[in-house]
Amino acid sequence: MIQISPSLLSANFLNLERDIEMLNESEADMLHLDVMDGVFVPNISFGFPVIKSISTLSQKPLDVHLMIVDPGRYVSQVRDSGAAIMNVHYEACTHLHRVVQQIKGAGMKAAVTLNPATPVCMLEDIAADLDMILLMSVNPGFGGQKFIPNTLKKTRQLKELIERTGSHATIEIDGGVNLETGAELVSAGADILVAGNFVFSAESPKDVISQLKKLG
């Protein structure tokens, strides 16, 4: 069954409690939270106090995606904010293996993200240690971007790498997900779809989440 992780970056921040309650009642499997620092990506979103507040309301696990430099500095803060999954960028970690072990040692699931221009082969020696691998299907930092078609090839390549390395990691895709691209991604081997604008701009976000679930 495909899992759906709505991105709260597209939620209404003046009515965040309302949107979280809506997601609690939906078929969403987890909540995707993008933390941006204005350095690794050209935007700033929200930090740990906001995540902590969200964790007190959400009945779904929090998938915290750190689009920041040197994310290993913040393992304890991410854990204490209520995250179930800590997701770091391959491109932001000089010592990726160390960071992955720190995340697991803190009791969270460890995930690693690849930017669109980073080949999946870069995870050859770490894939078996990961719980999730996220492929960015847009350039990180902004919502509402167009899906990059090459992601389909990367998803198939990642599926093969996971099987070959004996990894149990799930494949998550983030960016430009809708019913059309979602169906293609599921066929290519994706397990989890992150959807932001497509969900929150809909007249009935819960119905859209249900439709995405049916893709798998």
N, C-alpha and C positions, 0 to 999 in steps of 0.2 A: 504494500500500500504506500503510495507516495505521501510524503509529509509536506505540510505547508507551514512556512514561517513568515507571517506578515511582518514587514519592516515598519517599525514605529516612527521612522523618520518622516513618513508620509501621513502620520496621524495628525489630528487637530490638537495642537499643544495647548490651546485654551480650553479644550474639553478632553484632556487625556484620560481622566478617570472614566468618562463615558465610553471612549473608544476601547479602553482595556476591558471594561465590563462586556462590551459587545464581543470582543475576541474571546473572553471567557465562555460565552454562550455559543461560540462558533465551533466549527470543526478544525480550527487551527491546532497544530501540534505543539508549537512553541512560538516565542516572540523574538524577532531579530532586532537587536539594538546596535546601531552604528555609532561608535564613539570616534569623533574626528578631532584632530588637534590643530588644524590649520598649517601643519608643517609637512606631514606625510601625504596629506591630501589638502587641496586648496579650499577647505571649508572647516567650520567648527560646529559641532552639534551639541552634545550634552555630556555630563560627567557622572561621577559616582553618586552624588546625592540624588540625582534624578533617577538613576537605575535603582537605588535602594528604595525609593518611594514606589516605583513601578513594581518592584518585587513584593511589596506588601499588598498590592491589589491583584496581581496576576495569578491565575490558577494554572498557567502554562509555564513550562521551563523557559528560562531566559538564555538566549543564544547571543552572547555579547561579542560583537565583532569590532576589534580594536584597529582602526585605521590611523595608527599613531606610531611615532618613532620609539624605539626601545621599549616595547610593551612588557618585557620581562620585569621592568621596575614596578609593575602594578598588579602582580599576581594576587597578593593578599587583599588589595583593595577591591579587585574584581570579585574575588570569593566573598568578601564581607558584604558586598553590595547585593548578593543573592543570585549570582550567575550559576547556571548549571553547566554551561559550555563557555570556555574562553577561547576565542578565535583570534590568532595573530597572523600577520602577513609574513610570508617567507622573505619578502624584500626588506622587512624592517628588523629582522633578527640576525645579528652577526653569529650568535651561538644558538641556533635553533633547537638542537637536541637538548641543551640545558634548559631552555625556556619550556619546552614540552614536558620535561620531567618535573619542573617546578609546578606547572599547571596541574599535572596528575597528583603530585605530592600534596597539593592544596585541596584535593578532593573533587576537582572539576574534570569534565571531559575536555580533552585537548584537540583543538582544530587548527588547521593552517590554511591560509588563503593564498591563492596565486592571482596576480594581476593578469590582464589579458595578454601581455607580451611575454610572460614568463612561462616557459614550457613545462609540462607536467613531469618530464624526466628529472627535474631538479629535486623531486621528492623521493627519488628512488631509494635513498638510504634512510629515510625517516618514515615512510608510509606505514610500515608495520607497527609503529608506535602511536599512530594517530587514531582518534575516534571519528573524526570528520575531516574532509578536505573540501574547501569552498573554492569554486572557480568563479572569478568575476567575469560576467558576460557584458559588462560595461566598464569604463574606467572609473575607479572609485572616487567618491567625493560629492556626487550630486545625484539626486533622484531624477526619474523621468527620462533617462537616456535611452537611445536605440540599442537594441540587442545586437551583439557582435556575432555574426553567423559562425565564425571559426570556433566558437565555444562548443559547437556540436562535435567537431572533430576532437577537440581537447577532452570532452567528456568521454568519448569512446576510448581515447588513449589512456585516460585516467582509470577507467574501468579495467582495462587490460593490465595496467601497472598494479592496481590493487590486488587483482587475482594472482598475478605472477609473484608478488612479494608476500602473499599470505596475509595481507592486511584485512582488518575487519571494518575499515573506515567507510562511512557513508559519504556519498557525493552530494554536495549542496551547490546550487547555482543561484547567483545573485545579480540581477540587472535585466531590465527589459522583459520580464516574465509576464506572459499573458496566456490565453488558452491555446493560441497557435504555437508560440515558441515553447510553452510548457509541454505540449504534446510531443514536440520534436525532442526536447531534452529528456523526457521520460523514456522515449524510444532509444535514445543514445546511452541510457544507463543512469540517469540522475535519480537520486533517492529523495532529495529535499529541495523544494522550490521556495526561494525568497521572493515575495511580491509586495511592493509598496504602493505606488500610485495606482496600479491596476485594481488593488483591493479597496483602498481608502477613497478613491475618486468615484467608485461605483455607487449607484443608487441604493443597492443592498450589498454591502461588503460580505455579509454572512453567506449570501447566495453565491457570490463570486468564489469565496473560499471553498464552498461545497463543490462548485464546478471544477475547480482546480484539483480537488481531491479525487474526483472521478476520472482524471487523466490516468491515474495509476490503478 
